[in-house]
Amino acid sequence: MSEEFEPKIVGFLCNWCSYAGADLAGTSRMQYPPNLRIIRLMCSGGLDPLYVYRALIGGCDGVLIGGCHPGDCHYTNGNYKARRRIAVLKTILRELGLGEDRVWLRWISASEGGRFAETIRDMVADLKEKGPNPLALSWAI
């Protein structure tokens, strides 16, 4: 019996917008897959791209970075910083052949619980189509 592949996703979410949007989706009882594990950040601009890379090599099939919409950052320009960092990270992943499309950056506000749930549904469907992360510690002891 083979089990259907269920992707593992790590989400780095901004405390003020994306995390609050996830909370709204939960309190509103919106349905979305349970494949996401959330790490709350004060700002998406504070995310070190090394943590995204480590999540991928550690076995996660996808990484979601959620932040405030451009222009609405509680720390003025943190989401712009996140956008630049993730663009550079994706370039590095692409050049190394490591699946840049497994990293999603989405702007989700506190009032967009539906958008949050839809993003998770779309990401899980996309990752199921791609299959398990080939980068995941195949060289582990």
C-alpha positions in Angstrom: 0.0 0.0 0.0 1.4 3.3 -1.0 0.4 6.4 0.8 -0.3 9.6 -1.1 2.5 12.1 -0.7 1.6 14.9 1.7 4.0 17.9 1.4 5.6 19.5 4.5 5.6 23.3 4.4 7.2 25.7 6.8 5.7 29.2 6.9 7.6 32.2 8.0 4.8 34.7 8.7 4.8 38.4 9.7 3.3 38.9 13.1 1.2 41.9 12.1 -0.4 40.8 8.8 0.2 37.3 7.6 0.1 35.6 11.0 -3.1 37.6 11.8 -4.5 36.5 8.5 -3.8 32.9 9.4 -5.5 33.4 12.8 -8.5 34.9 11.0 -8.7 31.9 8.7 -8.7 29.6 11.8 -11.2 31.6 13.9 -13.5 31.8 10.8 -13.2 28.0 10.4 -12.0 28.3 6.9 -10.8 24.9 5.5 -7.3 24.4 4.3 -4.8 21.5 4.5 -2.9 20.9 7.8 0.5 20.7 6.0 1.8 24.0 7.2 4.0 24.6 10.3 4.2 28.3 11.2 7.1 30.3 12.5 6.0 33.8 13.6 8.4 36.7 12.8 7.9 40.2 13.9 8.5 41.3 10.3 9.2 39.4 7.0 12.2 41.7 6.5 13.8 40.0 9.5 13.9 36.6 7.8 17.5 35.4 7.1 17.4 33.5 3.8 19.7 30.9 5.4 16.6 29.7 7.4 14.7 29.1 4.1 17.6 27.1 2.7 18.0 25.1 5.9 14.3 24.3 5.9 14.6 22.9 2.3 17.7 20.8 3.0 16.2 19.7 6.3 13.3 17.9 4.6 10.6 20.5 3.9 8.9 20.3 0.6 8.1 24.0 0.4 8.5 27.3 2.2 6.0 30.1 2.5 7.1 33.6 3.4 4.1 35.8 4.3 4.3 39.6 4.9 2.4 42.8 4.8 1.4 44.3 1.5 4.0 46.6 0.0 3.5 50.0 1.6 1.7 48.7 4.7 4.7 47.3 6.7 4.5 48.1 10.4 8.3 48.6 10.2 8.1 51.0 7.2 10.1 49.0 4.6 10.6 45.5 6.0 8.5 43.8 3.2 10.6 45.5 0.6 13.7 44.1 2.3 12.1 40.6 2.3 11.3 40.9 -1.4 14.9 41.7 -2.3 16.3 39.0 -0.1 14.0 36.3 -1.5 14.7 37.4 -5.1 18.4 36.9 -4.4 17.8 33.5 -2.7 15.7 32.3 -5.6 18.4 33.3 -8.0 20.9 31.3 -6.0 18.6 28.3 -5.7 17.9 28.4 -9.5 21.7 28.5 -10.3 22.3 25.6 -8.0 19.4 23.7 -9.5 17.6 23.4 -6.2 14.0 24.2 -6.9 13.3 27.9 -6.5 9.7 27.3 -7.2 9.3 25.6 -3.8 9.7 29.0 -2.1 6.6 31.2 -2.2 6.5 34.9 -1.1 3.0 36.2 -0.6 1.5 39.4 0.8 -1.4 38.6 3.0 -3.0 41.2 5.3 -4.7 40.6 8.7 -8.1 40.9 7.0 -7.4 38.3 4.3 -8.0 35.0 6.0 -9.6 33.7 2.8 -6.5 34.6 0.8 -4.3 32.8 3.4 -6.4 29.6 3.2 -6.4 29.8 -0.6 -2.6 30.2 -0.7 -2.1 27.1 1.5 -4.5 25.0 -0.7 -2.7 26.2 -3.9 0.7 25.5 -2.4 -0.2 22.0 -1.2 -1.7 21.2 -4.7 1.4 22.6 -6.4 3.8 20.6 -4.2 1.8 17.4 -4.6 2.2 17.8 -8.3 6.0 18.4 -8.0 6.5 15.5 -5.5 8.9 15.3 -2.6 11.8 17.7 -2.3 14.8 16.1 -4.0 17.1 18.4 -2.0 16.0 17.0 1.4 19.0 15.6 3.1 19.6 12.6 0.8 23.2 12.7 2.2 22.2 12.5 5.9 23.8 10.1 8.2 
